[in-house]
């Protein structure tokens, strides 16, 4: 009986180790060509936990089988750093080096400033703007920015709330010809020298870049909102109540969810490739931030991050999960910077005014940039 139990545990350990290896493929395989690694990449934290449980079990039993999970986990050290930064540094720069050469960026999917009262709190919209004033950021990138013709929700009303930001660029994706609806927006205390949209085909998501004059330097800021999964209410209801029954109704529910996941992964891959080309061609140092709708263990994240530093990996703490909605929480909002820009004091702020948490980072602009 003991040998039988040992065989079962060893087999399960080998399967979980193989699954963890499969998650490592997700950033390298375009999901439009092969979807399975992307789905495994989404489940990376869970496969990691399972392998850690096996690792500790074999350690307690003083068995050499501990090497199975240990080796596999160490093989994915970079993935582990994406999930839980191991730098151990505060990345607080000396005051004498940063004086006058630092600025703060903030990215926030505001879910329309709670325009449909998702939070069931009529004060949420006001609290969002109070929070933004208290943060005193220098550049803000909004996703799911929203204005309408209703009193108190017009673009001019938002502008008054954000009066400390004299420069802005807004891209309405629901109807670009109208100055209302949903879109993305960048607000800045710095002059904007250039603005450009990056429209996505067949999508209400979008990206854009704005060039900001900071001291004597120009920094290009990308505001990114990659493809959403767009689950419908029945999809959420299915996930909440799903039991494995193999009924026709359940199979239809599974196919609907699978279809939406496949479409979203493929579209994000295409969008990320497009943005990566814009970043590569930028004549100025780049900051890319926004709601990627994808984890660090994804093809889209890797595509955009190439050549950039993830501010969370450099100076973040904990798991940094940014999604605050009904589904399991992942880190899907990101701030990335190109050298010689230096990120420090990255923060994920747990204010549940939206289905996303806001993220911020201080940025140091070295003198060498002006010298160049």
C-alpha positions in Angstrom: 0.0 0.0 0.0 2.8 2.4 0.9 4.5 1.6 -2.5 1.3 2.2 -4.3 0.8 5.6 -2.6 4.4 6.5 -3.4 3.8 5.7 -7.1 0.7 7.9 -7.2 2.5 10.8 -5.6 5.5 10.5 -7.8 3.3 10.3 -10.9 1.3 13.4 -9.8 4.6 15.2 -9.1 5.9 14.4 -12.6 2.7 15.6 -14.2 2.7 18.9 -12.3 6.4 19.4 -13.2 5.6 18.8 -16.8 2.7 21.3 -16.6 5.0 23.9 -15.1 7.5 23.4 -17.9 4.6 23.9 -20.4 3.8 27.3 -18.8 7.4 28.4 -19.6 6.6 28.1 -23.3 3.7 30.6 -23.2 5.7 33.8 -23.7 7.5 32.3 -26.8 4.6 30.8 -28.7 2.1 33.0 -30.5 -1.3 31.9 -29.2 -2.9 32.6 -32.6 -0.9 29.6 -33.8 -1.1 27.3 -30.7 -3.4 28.3 -27.9 -2.6 25.7 -25.2 0.7 27.2 -23.9 -1.1 30.5 -23.4 -3.8 28.8 -21.2 -1.1 27.1 -19.2 0.8 30.4 -18.8 -2.3 31.9 -17.3 -2.3 29.1 -14.7 1.4 29.5 -13.9 0.9 30.6 -10.2 -1.2 27.5 -9.5 1.2 25.0 -11.1 4.0 26.7 -9.2 2.2 26.3 -5.9 1.5 22.6 -6.6 5.2 22.0 -7.3 6.2 23.9 -4.1 3.9 21.6 -2.1 5.6 18.6 -3.6 9.0 20.1 -3.0 8.3 20.6 0.7 6.7 17.2 1.0 9.8 15.4 -0.3 12.1 17.7 1.8 10.1 16.6 4.9 10.4 13.0 3.9 14.2 13.5 3.1 13.7 12.0 -0.4 15.8 12.8 -3.4 12.6 13.2 -5.4 12.7 16.8 -4.2 15.0 17.5 -7.1 12.1 17.0 -9.6 10.2 20.2 -8.6 13.3 22.1 -7.4 15.0 21.8 -10.7 11.9 22.7 -12.7 11.2 25.7 -10.5 14.8 27.0 -10.8 14.5 26.5 -14.6 11.8 29.2 -14.5 13.6 31.6 -12.3 12.8 34.5 -14.6 9.1 33.6 -14.5 9.3 33.5 -10.7 10.8 37.0 -10.7 7.9 38.2 -12.8 5.5 36.8 -10.2 7.4 37.7 -7.0 10.4 40.1 -7.4 13.6 38.8 -5.9 15.8 41.9 -6.2 15.6 42.6 -2.4 16.4 46.3 -3.1 14.4 49.4 -2.4 15.7 51.2 -5.4 15.5 54.4 -3.6 18.0 56.7 -5.3 20.1 59.2 -3.3 18.4 62.5 -2.9 21.4 64.4 -4.3 21.1 62.4 -7.5 17.4 62.7 -8.0 16.8 66.3 -7.1 14.9 68.0 -10.0 15.3 64.9 -12.3 12.5 62.7 -11.1 8.8 62.4 -12.0 6.0 60.1 -11.2 3.8 58.1 -13.6 0.5 56.4 -12.9 -1.6 54.0 -14.9 -5.2 53.2 -14.1 -8.1 51.4 -15.7 -10.8 53.5 -14.1 -13.7 51.5 -15.6 -15.5 54.6 -16.9 -15.1 56.5 -13.6 -17.8 54.1 -12.3 -20.3 55.6 -14.8 -22.8 52.8 -14.4 -22.4 52.6 -10.6 -20.8 49.1 -10.7 -19.5 49.7 -7.1 -23.0 50.6 -5.8 -21.4 53.6 -4.2 -22.5 57.0 -5.6 -19.3 58.6 -4.2 -16.9 56.4 -6.1 -16.4 58.9 -9.0 -15.6 61.7 -6.6 -13.3 59.4 -4.6 -11.4 58.5 -7.8 -10.6 62.2 -8.5 -9.7 62.8 -4.9 -7.3 59.9 -5.0 -5.7 61.1 -8.2 -5.1 64.6 -6.7 -3.6 63.1 -3.6 -1.2 61.0 -5.7 0.2 64.1 -7.3 1.5 62.2 -10.3 3.2 64.0 -13.2 1.8 61.7 -16.0 -1.4 59.7 -15.9 -2.5 57.1 -18.4 -6.2 56.1 -18.2 -7.8 53.1 -19.7 -11.6 52.8 -20.0 -11.7 56.6 -19.7 -15.2 57.8 -20.1 -17.1 61.0 -20.7 -20.7 61.7 -21.9 -23.1 64.6 -22.6 -24.6 64.2 -19.1 -24.1 67.0 -16.6 -21.1 66.3 -14.4 -19.7 63.6 -16.8 -18.7 65.8 -19.7 -15.1 66.1 -20.9 -14.9 69.6 -19.5 -16.0 68.2 -16.1 -13.1 65.8 -16.1 -10.7 68.5 -17.2 -11.8 70.6 -14.2 -11.2 67.7 -11.9 -7.7 67.3 -13.4 -6.9 71.0 -13.7 -3.3 70.4 -12.5 -2.7 68.6 -15.8 -2.7 71.3 -18.5 -1.8 68.9 -21.3 -3.9 65.9 -22.4 -4.6 63.6 -25.3 -7.8 61.6 -25.5 -8.7 58.8 -28.0 -12.3 57.7 -28.0 -12.5 54.2 -29.3 -16.2 53.7 -29.2 -16.7 56.5 -31.7 -13.6 58.6 -32.5 -15.7 61.1 -34.4 -17.6 62.0 -31.1 -16.1 63.6 -28.1 -17.6 61.2 -25.6 -17.8 57.5 -24.8 -15.1 55.1 -23.8 -11.4 55.3 -24.7 -7.9 56.0 -23.4 -6.5 59.3 -22.2 -3.1 60.6 -21.2 -2.8 63.6 -18.9 0.5 65.4 -18.2 2.0 68.3 -16.4 4.6 68.4 -19.1 4.2 69.9 -22.6 3.2 67.3 -25.3 5.2 67.7 -28.4 3.6 65.0 -30.5 0.5 62.8 -30.3 -0.3 59.6 -32.3 -3.0 57.0 -32.2 -2.3 53.3 -32.7 -5.7 51.9 -33.7 -6.4 48.2 -33.5 -8.4 46.5 -36.3 -11.8 45.2 -35.2 -11.4 46.2 -31.6 -12.6 48.9 -29.2 -9.3 48.7 -27.4 -6.5 50.9 -28.5 -3.1 52.4 -27.8 -1.4 55.7 -28.4 1.8 57.5 -27.7 2.6 61.1 -26.6 6.0 62.8 -26.5 6.6 64.8 -23.3 9.1 67.5 -22.9 10.7 66.9 -19.5 13.5 69.4 -18.6 15.4 69.4 -21.9 14.6 65.9 -22.9 11.8 64.2 -24.8 10.2 61.0 -23.4 7.7 59.0 -25.4 4.9 57.6 -23.3 2.8 54.7 -24.7 -0.7 54.3 -23.2 -1.8 50.7 -23.9 -5.1 48.9 -23.5 -4.9 45.5 -25.1 -7.8 43.3 -26.1 -10.3 42.4 -23.3 -11.8 38.9 -23.1 -15.3 40.5 -23.1 -17.0 37.8 -21.0 -20.7 38.1 -21.0 -22.9 37.8 -17.9 -23.7 34.2 -18.7 -20.0 33.4 -18.9 -19.4 34.7 -15.4 -22.6 32.9 -14.2 -21.3 29.7 -15.8 -17.9 30.0 -14.1 -19.6 30.7 -10.7 -21.8 27.6 -10.9 -20.0 25.2 -13.2 -20.0 21.5 -12.1 -18.6 18.8 -14.4 -21.8 17.2 -15.8 -20.8 16.7 -19.5 -24.3 18.0 -20.4 -24.9 19.7 -23.8 -25.6 23.0 -22.0 -22.3 22.8 -20.1 -20.3 21.9 -23.2 -21.8 24.9 -24.9 -20.8 27.1 -22.0 -17.3 25.8 -22.1 -17.0 26.3 -25.9 -18.2 29.9 -25.5 -15.6 30.7 -22.8 -12.9 28.9 -24.9 -13.8 30.8 -28.0 -13.6 34.1 -26.2 -10.2 33.2 -24.6 -8.8 32.1 -28.0 -10.0 35.3 -29.8 -8.6 37.6 -27.0 -5.2 35.9 -26.8 -4.8 36.0 -30.6 -5.9 39.7 -30.8 -3.5 40.7 -28.0 -0.7 38.9 -29.7 -1.3 40.9 -32.9 -1.8 44.2 -31.0 1.4 43.6 -28.9 3.4 43.0 -32.1 2.2 46.2 -33.6 3.1 48.2 -30.4 6.5 46.5 -30.2 7.3 47.8 -33.6 6.3 51.4 -32.6 8.5 51.1 -29.5 11.4 49.8 -31.5 11.2 52.7 -34.0 10.9 55.4 -31.2 13.6 58.1 -31.5 13.1 58.8 -27.8 13.4 56.8 -24.5 10.1 55.0 -23.9 7.7 54.5 -21.1 5.0 51.9 -21.9 2.2 51.4 -19.4 -1.4 50.4 -19.2 -3.9 47.5 -19.0 -2.3 44.7 -21.0 -5.1 42.3 -20.0 -2.4 39.7 -19.9 0.0 38.3 -17.3 3.8 38.5 -17.3 3.8 34.8 -18.5 2.3 35.7 -21.8 3.3 36.3 -25.4 1.9 39.8 -25.5 3.8 40.9 -22.3 7.1 39.5 -23.6 6.6 41.1 -27.0 6.1 44.6 -25.6 8.7 44.3 -22.8 11.6 43.4 -25.2 14.2 46.0 -24.6 12.4 47.6 -21.6 12.5 47.1 -17.9 9.4 46.1 -15.9 9.2 48.6 -13.0 7.5 46.0 -10.8 10.5 43.6 -11.2 12.9 46.4 -10.5 11.3 47.9 -7.3 8.0 46.1 -6.6 7.0 44.1 -3.6 4.8 41.0 -3.1 2.7 39.5 -5.9 1.4 42.9 -7.2 -1.9 41.6 -8.5 -3.7 44.4 -10.3 -7.1 42.9 -11.3 -9.8 43.5 -8.7 -12.8 42.0 -10.5 -14.7 38.7 -10.2 -12.2 36.4 -11.8 -9.0 35.3 -10.1 -6.6 38.2 -9.6 -3.5 38.5 -11.8 -0.9 41.2 -12.5 -2.2 42.5 -15.9 -1.4 46.2 -15.6 2.2 47.1 -16.2 4.7 50.0 -16.3 7.8 49.4 -18.4 10.7 51.8 -19.1 13.6 52.0 -21.5 17.2 52.8 -20.4 18.6 55.2 -19.4 15.3 55.9 -17.5 15.4 54.3 -14.0 12.2 53.1 -12.2 12.0 53.1 -8.4 9.4 53.0 -5.7 6.9 51.0 -7.8 3.5 50.7 -6.0 0.3 48.8 -6.5 -2.4 50.8 -4.6 -5.3 48.7 -3.3 -8.1 51.2 -3.9 -11.2 49.3 -5.1 -12.8 52.1 -7.1 -12.6 50.0 -10.3 -12.0 46.4 -11.3 -8.3 47.3 -11.6 -5.9 48.7 -9.0 -3.9 51.7 -9.9 -0.1 51.4 -10.3 2.6 54.0 -9.9 6.3 54.4 -10.3 8.9 57.1 -9.7 11.2 57.6 -12.7 14.7 59.0 -12.6 15.9 61.0 -15.6 19.7 60.8 -15.6 21.9 63.8 -16.7 23.5 61.6 -19.3 20.3 61.7 -21.4 20.6 65.5 -21.8 24.3 65.1 -22.6 23.4 62.8 -25.5 
